[in-house]
């Protein structure tokens, strides 16, 4: 009962300080009929991928020297979203073998993954804007992916994540 009273008082204080319904919902867990933002757009960086002659050695170096919590695929960074601080979000850093097809057709030795919302709407918008879409949207338990090219020929990965699935999967994270 004491926790419920505290939550209600906190919600009232928050509402009086900030009239944003989104903030009240995030902190209190109380939902309203206020529409969520579904604008097709990038929200944050979701991954950074580099190439290496020896990805395992490079990953170990990053763990030993920079303190990254590593696994066989690189490192997962854990963070909180400014729009939903109660939800854990993730960014993946990985080293791929030099010459890996994963970064092709880009000739660069890196690729950035952007977390997005409304990937279907974003792909429609990009297609209408003449952007090169490299593949179709692939769906997995942990999110949807599609790849595009920027004007310089850099491959970009777009990811609409399902962070709750990644949280349930567990594993080491860099915080």
Residue frames relative to the residue before (quaternion, step in Angstrom):
aa qw qx qy qz dx dy dz
X 1.0000 0.0000 0.0000 0.0000 0.00 0.00 0.00
X 0.6373 0.5374 -0.3200 0.4501 3.56 0.99 -0.89
X 0.6492 0.5188 -0.3094 0.4622 3.60 1.05 -0.84
X 0.6432 0.5204 -0.3207 0.4611 3.59 1.01 -0.79
X 0.6455 0.5069 -0.3182 0.4744 3.59 0.96 -0.84
X 0.6395 0.5215 -0.3184 0.4667 3.57 0.97 -0.89
X 0.6576 0.5167 -0.3073 0.4540 3.57 0.90 -0.95
X 0.6709 0.4899 -0.3041 0.4663 3.59 0.90 -0.88
X 0.6553 0.5000 -0.3131 0.4718 3.60 0.95 -0.85
X 0.6421 0.5205 -0.3162 0.4657 3.57 0.97 -0.88
X 0.6474 0.5204 -0.3102 0.4624 3.57 0.98 -0.87
X 0.6581 0.5019 -0.3091 0.4685 3.59 0.97 -0.83
X 0.6418 0.5064 -0.3220 0.4775 3.58 0.98 -0.83
X 0.6543 0.5102 -0.3100 0.4641 3.55 0.91 -0.92
X 0.6643 0.5050 -0.3070 0.4576 3.58 0.91 -0.89
X 0.6742 0.4834 -0.3136 0.4620 3.61 1.00 -0.70
X 0.6757 0.4788 -0.2880 0.4809 3.58 1.16 -0.59
X 0.7946 0.0881 0.0037 0.6007 3.54 1.07 -0.73
X 0.3076 -0.8033 0.4841 0.1603 3.56 -0.47 1.16
X 0.4424 0.7089 -0.4512 0.3134 3.59 1.25 0.02
X 0.3978 -0.7214 0.5193 0.2274 3.57 -0.67 1.13
X 0.5968 0.5797 -0.3677 0.4154 3.59 1.04 -0.69
X 0.6653 0.5055 -0.3119 0.4523 3.60 0.89 -0.91
X 0.6394 0.5164 -0.3290 0.4650 3.59 0.95 -0.83
X 0.6537 0.5112 -0.3134 0.4617 3.59 0.94 -0.88
X 0.6569 0.5298 -0.3214 0.4295 3.57 0.90 -0.91
X 0.7363 0.4271 -0.2372 0.4681 3.56 0.79 -1.01
X 0.7651 0.4025 -0.2085 0.4573 3.58 0.84 -0.95
X 0.3896 -0.7081 0.4964 0.3170 3.56 1.11 -0.63
X 0.5318 0.6097 -0.4060 0.4251 3.58 1.31 0.00
X 0.1979 -0.8044 0.5530 0.0888 3.55 -0.69 1.08
X 0.1698 -0.7624 0.6153 0.1067 3.54 -1.16 0.65
X 0.6334 -0.5214 0.3982 0.4104 3.53 -1.28 -0.19
X 0.3576 0.7398 -0.4873 0.2957 3.57 1.30 0.26
X 0.4277 -0.7381 0.4486 0.2667 3.64 -0.61 1.04
X 0.4193 -0.6780 0.5488 0.2517 3.56 -1.11 0.80
X 0.5376 -0.6082 0.4778 0.3359 3.56 -1.20 0.57
X 0.0073 0.8029 -0.5948 0.0382 3.58 -0.66 1.09
X 0.2491 0.7895 -0.5205 0.2093 3.56 1.23 0.45
X 0.4166 -0.7001 0.5082 0.2794 3.62 -0.77 0.95
X 0.3605 0.7262 -0.5072 0.2922 3.58 -0.42 1.22
X 0.5562 -0.5441 0.5018 0.3780 3.52 -1.39 0.18
X 0.2207 -0.7931 0.5552 0.1183 3.58 -1.02 0.80
X 0.7718 -0.1550 0.1367 0.6013 3.61 1.12 -0.65
X 0.5890 -0.5351 0.4415 0.4146 3.59 -1.25 0.18
X 0.2149 -0.8068 0.5434 0.0873 3.57 -0.91 0.95
X 0.8193 -0.0436 0.0406 0.5703 3.58 1.18 -0.34
X 0.1424 -0.7486 0.6410 0.0915 3.51 -1.26 0.53
X 0.0599 -0.8091 0.5840 -0.0273 3.54 -0.71 1.13
X 0.0646 -0.7914 0.6079 -0.0005 3.55 -0.86 1.01
X 0.3848 -0.6860 0.5472 0.2863 3.56 -1.27 0.14
X 0.0430 -0.7806 0.6233 -0.0172 3.53 -1.24 0.60
X 0.5178 -0.6174 0.4885 0.3347 3.57 -1.14 0.62
X 0.7785 0.1095 -0.0539 0.6157 3.58 1.19 -0.62
X 0.2191 -0.8294 0.4986 0.1248 3.63 0.23 1.26
X 0.6376 0.5307 -0.3401 0.4429 3.63 0.95 -0.77
X 0.6657 0.4920 -0.2957 0.4768 3.58 0.92 -0.93
X 0.6452 0.5179 -0.3184 0.4626 3.59 0.98 -0.84
X 0.6516 0.5103 -0.3111 0.4671 3.58 0.95 -0.88
X 0.6468 0.5100 -0.3135 0.4725 3.58 0.95 -0.84
X 0.6245 0.5402 -0.3336 0.4548 3.60 1.01 -0.83
X 0.6635 0.4978 -0.3051 0.4678 3.59 0.90 -0.94
X 0.6479 0.5126 -0.3212 0.4629 3.59 1.01 -0.73
X 0.7076 0.4721 -0.2585 0.4578 3.56 0.83 -1.04
X 0.8044 0.3495 -0.1587 0.4534 3.57 0.76 -1.04
X 0.7851 0.2940 -0.1658 0.5192 3.59 1.07 -0.58
X 0.5226 -0.7006 0.3731 0.3111 3.56 1.30 0.15
X 0.3669 0.7278 -0.5070 0.2804 3.60 1.15 0.40
X 0.3806 -0.6581 0.5965 0.2572 3.55 -1.11 0.76
X 0.0791 -0.8532 0.5155 -0.0082 3.57 -0.34 1.25
X 0.1032 -0.7344 0.6647 0.0899 3.48 -1.40 0.38
X 0.7608 -0.3895 0.2421 0.4592 3.60 -1.21 -0.09
X 0.7172 0.4298 -0.2519 0.4873 3.62 1.21 -0.35
X 0.7222 -0.3633 0.2512 0.5323 3.62 1.23 -0.07
X 0.5893 -0.5333 0.4293 0.4289 3.55 -0.66 -1.15
X 0.2453 -0.7301 0.6194 0.1521 3.53 -1.18 0.70
X 0.1986 -0.7594 0.6106 0.1053 3.56 -0.83 1.04
X 0.2338 -0.7670 0.5871 0.1110 3.55 -0.92 0.98
X 0.1103 0.7886 -0.5989 0.0857 3.56 -0.96 0.86
X 0.4156 -0.6797 0.5451 0.2610 3.55 -1.32 0.17
X 0.4422 -0.6852 0.5201 0.2537 3.52 -1.06 0.81
X 0.4979 -0.6472 0.4864 0.3110 3.58 -0.99 0.79
X 0.6989 0.4683 -0.2683 0.4693 3.60 1.10 -0.65
X 0.7878 0.0979 -0.0600 0.6051 3.59 1.23 -0.32
X 0.0917 -0.8672 0.4865 0.0533 3.60 0.50 1.18
X 0.5981 0.5708 -0.3684 0.4251 3.61 1.18 -0.23
X 0.6811 0.4705 -0.2794 0.4865 3.58 1.24 -0.33
X 0.3598 -0.7092 0.5661 0.2172 3.55 -0.97 0.90
X 0.1138 -0.7771 0.6178 0.0381 3.57 -0.96 0.96
X 0.2610 -0.7902 0.5453 0.1005 3.55 -1.24 0.48
X 0.1205 -0.7275 0.6708 0.0787 3.52 -1.33 0.60
X 0.2307 -0.7818 0.5677 0.1155 3.60 -0.92 0.89
X 0.1081 -0.7377 0.6634 0.0633 3.55 -1.04 0.93
X 0.0852 0.8037 -0.5833 0.0819 3.60 -0.83 0.98
X 0.2607 -0.7119 0.6285 0.1739 3.50 -1.27 0.62
X 0.1636 -0.7782 0.6030 0.0635 3.57 -0.85 1.06
X 0.6096 -0.5485 0.4294 0.3784 3.56 -1.20 0.54
X 0.5471 -0.6037 0.4666 0.3442 3.59 -0.94 0.89
X 0.7836 0.2760 -0.2344 0.5049 3.57 -0.85 1.00
X 0.3717 0.7500 -0.4758 0.2700 3.59 1.29 0.01
X 0.4807 -0.6738 0.4869 0.2790 3.56 -1.02 0.79
X 0.5143 0.6783 -0.4152 0.3208 3.60 1.18 -0.44
X 0.7275 0.4147 -0.2439 0.4891 3.60 1.03 -0.69
X 0.5282 0.6361 -0.4140 0.3809 3.62 1.22 -0.20
X 0.5491 -0.0609 -0.8277 -0.0985 1.65 -2.25 1.05
X 0.3855 0.7162 -0.4979 0.3009 3.61 1.22 0.16
X 0.3340 -0.7270 0.5627 0.2082 3.57 -1.12 0.66
X 0.5047 0.6509 -0.4154 0.3862 3.57 1.30 0.03
X 0.4612 -0.6894 0.4956 0.2577 3.55 -1.26 0.46
X 0.7070 0.3500 -0.2566 0.5585 3.56 1.20 0.55
X 0.0473 -0.7553 0.6486 0.0808 3.53 -1.35 0.21
X 0.2405 -0.7515 0.5969 0.1453 3.54 -1.07 0.77
X 0.2337 -0.7274 0.6328 0.1253 3.51 -1.11 0.88
X 0.1483 -0.7821 0.6007 0.0735 3.56 -0.89 0.97
X 0.3734 -0.6773 0.5866 0.2405 3.55 -1.00 0.86
X 0.0587 -0.8105 0.5827 -0.0094 3.57 -0.89 0.94
X 0.2563 -0.6987 0.6258 0.2335 3.52 -1.34 0.13
X 0.8314 0.1431 -0.1534 0.5145 3.55 -1.16 0.75
X 0.0411 -0.8560 0.5152 -0.0078 3.55 0.73 1.14
X 0.6279 0.5371 -0.3495 0.4418 3.61 0.99 -0.74
X 0.6717 0.4842 -0.2899 0.4799 3.58 0.93 -0.89
X 0.6397 0.5255 -0.3235 0.4581 3.56 1.03 -0.78
X 0.6518 0.5030 -0.3216 0.4677 3.61 0.93 -0.83
X 0.6213 0.5254 -0.3429 0.4694 3.62 1.00 -0.75
X 0.6644 0.5008 -0.2978 0.4680 3.58 0.93 -0.93
X 0.6600 0.5063 -0.3089 0.4611 3.60 0.91 -0.90
X 0.6384 0.5201 -0.3222 0.4669 3.58 0.96 -0.87
X 0.6604 0.5040 -0.2986 0.4697 3.61 0.96 -0.87
X 0.6908 0.4562 -0.2682 0.4928 3.58 1.18 -0.59
X 0.5605 -0.6486 0.3672 0.3610 3.59 1.26 0.15
X 0.3881 0.7209 -0.4870 0.3042 3.60 1.23 0.34
X 0.4604 -0.6681 0.5108 0.2841 3.58 -1.05 0.78
X 0.1417 -0.7591 0.6337 0.0460 3.56 -0.71 1.18
X 0.3225 -0.8101 0.4654 0.1521 3.59 -0.51 1.17
X 0.8087 0.0388 0.0133 0.5868 3.60 1.11 -0.57
X 0.5618 -0.5593 0.4582 0.4020 3.56 -1.27 -0.14
X 0.6323 -0.5207 0.4001 0.4110 3.55 -1.24 0.34
X 0.1768 -0.7665 0.6129 0.0738 3.57 -0.82 1.09
X 0.1808 -0.8058 0.5601 0.0653 3.56 -0.85 1.00
X 0.0220 -0.7656 0.6421 -0.0332 3.54 -0.98 1.03
X 0.6985 -0.4439 0.3315 0.4530 3.59 -1.25 0.17
X 0.7584 0.4018 -0.1889 0.4772 3.58 1.00 -0.87
X 0.8139 -0.2437 0.0994 0.5179 3.60 1.19 0.32
X 0.4660 -0.6422 0.5391 0.2825 3.50 -1.43 -0.03
X 0.1213 -0.8007 0.5863 0.0204 3.55 -1.08 0.85
X 0.0897 0.7425 -0.6636 0.0189 3.52 -1.29 0.53
X 0.2733 -0.7666 0.5628 0.1447 3.59 -1.17 0.59
X 0.0743 -0.7827 0.6179 0.0044 3.54 -1.09 0.86
X 0.3454 -0.6892 0.5796 0.2641 3.57 -1.35 0.05
X 0.3489 -0.6942 0.5810 0.2424 3.55 -1.09 0.72
X 0.7320 -0.4444 0.2660 0.4425 3.65 -1.20 0.14
X 0.6892 0.4626 -0.2776 0.4837 3.61 1.20 -0.47
X 0.5792 -0.6151 0.3655 0.3905 3.59 1.26 0.14
X 0.4369 0.6770 -0.4745 0.3545 3.60 1.22 0.35
X 0.3804 -0.7069 0.5500 0.2306 3.56 -0.88 0.96
X 0.0924 -0.7751 0.6249 0.0119 3.55 -0.97 0.97
X 0.2243 -0.7533 0.6037 0.1333 3.54 -1.00 0.87
X 0.1613 -0.7637 0.6201 0.0788 3.56 -0.92 0.98
X 0.0515 -0.8155 0.5750 -0.0421 3.56 -0.85 1.02
X 0.1180 -0.7370 0.6613 0.0755 3.55 -0.88 1.00
X 0.2030 -0.8556 0.4674 0.0911 3.57 -0.02 1.33
X 0.2024 -0.6726 0.6848 0.1943 3.48 -1.46 0.24
X 0.2065 -0.8468 0.4800 0.0997 3.56 0.26 1.32
X 0.5926 0.5866 -0.3792 0.4012 3.59 1.04 -0.66
X 0.6263 0.5206 -0.3391 0.4709 3.61 1.07 -0.66
X 0.6513 0.5034 -0.3161 0.4718 3.59 0.97 -0.82
X 0.6213 0.5362 -0.3394 0.4597 3.58 1.03 -0.75
X 0.6687 0.4965 -0.2970 0.4670 3.58 0.93 -0.88
X 0.6143 0.5529 -0.3477 0.4428 3.60 1.10 -0.66
X 0.2790 -0.7958 0.4931 0.2139 3.58 1.14 -0.62
X 0.3668 0.7185 -0.5490 0.2185 3.53 -1.30 -0.35
X 0.6349 -0.5293 0.4052 0.3906 3.53 -1.34 0.26
X 0.0512 -0.7831 0.6186 0.0386 3.55 -1.12 0.69
X 0.3983 -0.6544 0.5832 0.2703 3.52 -1.28 0.49
X 0.0975 -0.8147 0.5715 0.0099 3.57 -0.69 1.13
